[in-house]
Amino acid sequence: MTAIATKKAAIDDLAVNDLAAGSCASQNNNTSDRNVIAVSISSAEFFVFERTADVVIVRVRGEVDICSAESLRDFVCTLGDDGIDVVIDLSQVQFFGTAGLAAFTGMERVTRLNGSNWAIVGGRPVRRMLRAVGQEDLFPCFDAPDAAITDLRERRALGARSC
Protein backbone atom coordinates (compact mmCIF):
# COMPACT_ATOMS: atom_id res chain seq x y z
CA MET A 1 0.00 0.00 0.00
CA THR A 2 1.36 3.43 -0.90
CA ALA A 3 0.42 6.47 1.10
CA ILE A 4 0.78 9.92 -0.39
CA ALA A 5 1.40 12.35 2.42
CA THR A 6 1.61 16.10 2.67
CA LYS A 7 4.13 17.50 5.11
CA LYS A 8 3.65 20.76 6.94
CA ALA A 9 5.89 23.71 6.35
CA ALA A 10 3.90 25.82 8.76
CA ILE A 11 0.57 24.20 9.48
CA ASP A 12 -1.01 27.36 10.81
CA ASP A 13 -0.33 29.14 7.52
CA LEU A 14 -1.55 26.36 5.22
CA ALA A 15 -5.09 26.65 3.89
CA VAL A 16 -7.26 23.57 3.48
CA ASN A 17 -7.82 24.60 -0.14
CA ASP A 18 -4.08 24.20 -0.70
CA LEU A 19 -4.37 20.58 0.42
CA ALA A 20 -7.27 19.93 -1.92
CA ALA A 21 -5.29 21.41 -4.77
CA GLY A 22 -2.41 19.06 -3.92
CA SER A 23 0.23 21.62 -3.04
CA CYS A 24 3.26 20.51 -1.03
CA ALA A 25 2.58 16.85 -1.94
CA SER A 26 5.37 14.36 -1.36
CA GLN A 27 5.68 10.59 -1.13
CA ASN A 28 5.90 9.29 2.43
CA ASN A 29 4.83 5.92 3.77
CA ASN A 30 5.25 6.97 7.41
CA THR A 31 1.84 8.12 8.61
CA SER A 32 3.15 8.32 12.16
CA ASP A 33 5.39 11.27 11.24
CA ARG A 34 4.05 14.20 13.25
CA ASN A 35 4.65 16.63 10.37
CA VAL A 36 2.28 14.81 8.03
CA ILE A 37 -0.96 16.75 7.68
CA ALA A 38 -2.63 14.74 4.91
CA VAL A 39 -2.62 11.12 3.80
CA SER A 40 -4.15 9.63 0.68
CA ILE A 41 -4.47 5.87 0.32
CA SER A 42 -6.22 3.98 -2.46
CA SER A 43 -9.48 3.77 -0.50
CA ALA A 44 -9.39 6.91 1.68
CA GLU A 45 -7.88 10.27 2.37
CA PHE A 46 -7.58 12.04 5.69
CA PHE A 47 -6.16 15.39 6.58
CA VAL A 48 -5.94 18.03 9.26
CA PHE A 49 -8.92 20.23 8.51
CA GLU A 50 -8.53 22.64 11.40
CA ARG A 51 -6.20 23.08 14.36
CA THR A 52 -6.66 25.20 17.47
CA ALA A 53 -4.56 25.37 20.63
CA ASP A 54 -6.40 22.44 22.21
CA VAL A 55 -8.14 20.52 19.39
CA VAL A 56 -7.29 19.24 15.93
CA ILE A 57 -10.02 18.19 13.49
CA VAL A 58 -9.20 15.36 11.10
CA ARG A 59 -11.52 15.01 8.11
CA VAL A 60 -11.81 11.58 6.47
CA ARG A 61 -13.19 10.82 3.00
CA GLY A 62 -13.65 7.55 1.17
CA GLU A 63 -13.64 4.16 2.84
CA VAL A 64 -12.31 3.14 6.25
CA ASP A 65 -11.43 -0.48 5.56
CA ILE A 66 -8.59 -2.96 5.95
CA CYS A 67 -6.50 -0.86 3.55
CA SER A 68 -6.85 2.46 5.36
CA ALA A 69 -7.76 1.86 9.02
CA GLU A 70 -4.24 1.29 10.33
CA SER A 71 -2.90 4.42 8.63
CA LEU A 72 -5.82 6.44 9.99
CA ARG A 73 -5.14 5.13 13.50
CA ASP A 74 -1.45 6.05 13.26
CA PHE A 75 -2.26 9.48 11.84
CA VAL A 76 -4.75 10.31 14.61
CA CYS A 77 -2.55 8.96 17.40
CA THR A 78 0.39 11.05 16.26
CA LEU A 79 -1.70 14.23 16.19
CA GLY A 80 -2.87 13.70 19.76
CA ASP A 81 0.54 12.92 21.18
CA ASP A 82 0.99 16.25 22.98
CA GLY A 83 -2.26 16.04 24.93
CA ILE A 84 -4.12 17.75 22.08
CA ASP A 85 -7.68 16.46 21.68
CA VAL A 86 -8.72 15.10 18.28
CA VAL A 87 -12.06 15.20 16.47
CA ILE A 88 -12.32 12.62 13.70
CA ASP A 89 -14.88 13.82 11.17
CA LEU A 90 -16.13 10.67 9.41
CA SER A 91 -19.27 12.33 8.04
CA GLN A 92 -18.00 11.99 4.44
CA VAL A 93 -17.07 8.31 4.71
CA GLN A 94 -18.97 6.04 2.29
CA PHE A 95 -17.95 2.73 3.92
CA PHE A 96 -16.87 1.89 7.45
CA GLY A 97 -15.69 -1.69 8.05
CA THR A 98 -14.73 -3.63 11.14
CA ALA A 99 -11.09 -2.61 10.65
CA GLY A 100 -12.28 0.88 11.60
CA LEU A 101 -13.47 -0.46 14.95
CA ALA A 102 -10.03 -1.92 15.57
CA ALA A 103 -8.56 1.48 14.71
CA PHE A 104 -10.89 3.13 17.25
CA THR A 105 -9.68 0.72 19.93
CA GLY A 106 -6.07 1.53 19.10
CA MET A 107 -6.79 5.27 19.12
CA GLU A 108 -8.42 4.93 22.52
CA ARG A 109 -5.44 3.12 24.00
CA VAL A 110 -2.78 5.45 22.61
CA THR A 111 -4.60 8.73 23.24
CA ARG A 112 -5.27 7.63 26.83
CA LEU A 113 -1.53 7.11 27.33
CA ASN A 114 -0.81 10.52 25.76
CA GLY A 115 -3.28 12.39 27.96
CA SER A 116 -5.57 13.39 25.11
CA ASN A 117 -9.20 12.67 24.26
CA TRP A 118 -10.92 12.10 20.93
CA ALA A 119 -14.41 12.23 19.54
CA ILE A 120 -16.18 11.07 16.40
CA VAL A 121 -18.40 12.93 13.97
CA GLY A 122 -20.09 10.07 12.22
CA GLY A 123 -22.21 9.65 9.15
CA ARG A 124 -24.56 6.80 8.38
CA PRO A 125 -21.93 4.08 7.68
CA VAL A 126 -20.14 4.74 10.98
CA ARG A 127 -23.32 4.92 13.05
CA ARG A 128 -24.65 1.78 11.38
CA MET A 129 -21.51 -0.22 12.25
CA LEU A 130 -21.45 1.01 15.85
CA ARG A 131 -25.12 0.12 16.24
CA ALA A 132 -24.63 -3.32 14.64
CA VAL A 133 -21.89 -4.27 17.09
CA GLY A 134 -23.44 -2.58 20.13
CA GLN A 135 -20.65 -0.02 20.59
CA GLU A 136 -22.68 3.19 20.36
CA ASP A 137 -22.08 3.91 24.06
CA LEU A 138 -18.39 3.08 23.85
CA PHE A 139 -17.79 5.34 20.84
CA PRO A 140 -20.50 8.03 20.78
CA CYS A 141 -20.94 9.94 17.52
CA PHE A 142 -21.73 13.60 17.19
CA ASP A 143 -23.60 15.28 14.36
CA ALA A 144 -21.10 18.08 13.82
CA PRO A 145 -17.51 18.97 14.75
CA ASP A 146 -18.70 21.84 16.99
CA ALA A 147 -20.71 19.43 19.16
CA ALA A 148 -17.73 17.07 19.40
CA ILE A 149 -15.40 19.93 20.37
CA THR A 150 -17.83 21.10 23.05
CA ASP A 151 -17.96 17.57 24.47
CA LEU A 152 -14.15 17.26 24.46
CA ARG A 153 -13.72 20.58 26.25
CA GLU A 154 -16.35 19.63 28.84
CA ARG A 155 -14.62 16.29 29.45
CA ARG A 156 -11.26 18.00 29.76
CA ALA A 157 -12.70 20.48 32.28
CA LEU A 158 -14.19 17.61 34.29
CA GLY A 159 -11.05 15.52 34.01
CA ALA A 160 -13.03 12.77 32.28
CA ARG A 161 -11.37 10.30 29.94
CA SER A 162 -12.02 9.21 26.42
CA CYS A 163 -15.08 8.58 24.30
C-alpha positions in Angstrom: 0.0 0.0 0.0 1.4 3.4 -0.9 0.4 6.5 1.1 0.8 9.9 -0.4 1.4 12.4 2.4 1.6 16.1 2.7 4.1 17.5 5.1 3.6 20.8 6.9 5.9 23.7 6.3 3.9 25.8 8.8 0.6 24.2 9.5 -1.0 27.4 10.8 -0.3 29.1 7.5 -1.6 26.4 5.2 -5.1 26.6 3.9 -7.3 23.6 3.5 -7.8 24.6 -0.1 -4.1 24.2 -0.7 -4.4 20.6 0.4 -7.3 19.9 -1.9 -5.3 21.4 -4.8 -2.4 19.1 -3.9 0.2 21.6 -3.0 3.3 20.5 -1.0 2.6 16.8 -1.9 5.4 14.4 -1.4 5.7 10.6 -1.1 5.9 9.3 2.4 4.8 5.9 3.8 5.2 7.0 7.4 1.8 8.1 8.6 3.2 8.3 12.2 5.4 11.3 11.2 4.0 14.2 13.3 4.7 16.6 10.4 2.3 14.8 8.0 -1.0 16.7 7.7 -2.6 14.7 4.9 -2.6 11.1 3.8 -4.2 9.6 0.7 -4.5 5.9 0.3 -6.2 4.0 -2.5 -9.5 3.8 -0.5 -9.4 6.9 1.7 -7.9 10.3 2.4 -7.6 12.0 5.7 -6.2 15.4 6.6 -5.9 18.0 9.3 -8.9 20.2 8.5 -8.5 22.6 11.4 -6.2 23.1 14.4 -6.7 25.2 17.5 -4.6 25.4 20.6 -6.4 22.4 22.2 -8.1 20.5 19.4 -7.3 19.2 15.9 -10.0 18.2 13.5 -9.2 15.4 11.1 -11.5 15.0 8.1 -11.8 11.6 6.5 -13.2 10.8 3.0 -13.6 7.5 1.2 -13.6 4.2 2.8 -12.3 3.1 6.2 -11.4 -0.5 5.6 -8.6 -3.0 5.9 -6.5 -0.9 3.6 -6.8 2.5 5.4 -7.8 1.9 9.0 -4.2 1.3 10.3 -2.9 4.4 8.6 -5.8 6.4 10.0 -5.1 5.1 13.5 -1.4 6.1 13.3 -2.3 9.5 11.8 -4.8 10.3 14.6 -2.6 9.0 17.4 0.4 11.1 16.3 -1.7 14.2 16.2 -2.9 13.7 19.8 0.5 12.9 21.2 1.0 16.2 23.0 -2.3 16.0 24.9 -4.1 17.7 22.1 -7.7 16.5 21.7 -8.7 15.1 18.3 -12.1 15.2 16.5 -12.3 12.6 13.7 -14.9 13.8 11.2 -16.1 10.7 9.4 -19.3 12.3 8.0 -18.0 12.0 4.4 -17.1 8.3 4.7 -19.0 6.0 2.3 -17.9 2.7 3.9 -16.9 1.9 7.4 -15.7 -1.7 8.1 -14.7 -3.6 11.1 -11.1 -2.6 10.6 -12.3 0.9 11.6 -13.5 -0.5 14.9 -10.0 -1.9 15.6 -8.6 1.5 14.7 -10.9 3.1 17.2 -9.7 0.7 19.9 -6.1 1.5 19.1 -6.8 5.3 19.1 -8.4 4.9 22.5 -5.4 3.1 24.0 -2.8 5.4 22.6 -4.6 8.7 23.2 -5.3 7.6 26.8 -1.5 7.1 27.3 -0.8 10.5 25.8 -3.3 12.4 28.0 -5.6 13.4 25.1 -9.2 12.7 24.3 -10.9 12.1 20.9 -14.4 12.2 19.5 -16.2 11.1 16.4 -18.4 12.9 14.0 -20.1 10.1 12.2 -22.2 9.7 9.2 -24.6 6.8 8.4 -21.9 4.1 7.7 -20.1 4.7 11.0 -23.3 4.9 13.0 -24.7 1.8 11.4 -21.5 -0.2 12.2 -21.4 1.0 15.9 -25.1 0.1 16.2 -24.6 -3.3 14.6 -21.9 -4.3 17.1 -23.4 -2.6 20.1 -20.7 0.0 20.6 -22.7 3.2 20.4 -22.1 3.9 24.1 -18.4 3.1 23.9 -17.8 5.3 20.8 -20.5 8.0 20.8 -20.9 9.9 17.5 -21.7 13.6 17.2 -23.6 15.3 14.4 -21.1 18.1 13.8 -17.5 19.0 14.8 -18.7 21.8 17.0 -20.7 19.4 19.2 -17.7 17.1 19.4 -15.4 19.9 20.4 -17.8 21.1 23.1 -18.0 17.6 24.5 -14.2 17.3 24.5 -13.7 20.6 26.2 -16.3 19.6 28.8 -14.6 16.3 29.4 -11.3 18.0 29.8 -12.7 20.5 32.3 -14.2 17.6 34.3 -11.1 15.5 34.0 -13.0 12.8 32.3 -11.4 10.3 29.9 -12.0 9.2 26.4 -15.1 8.6 24.3 
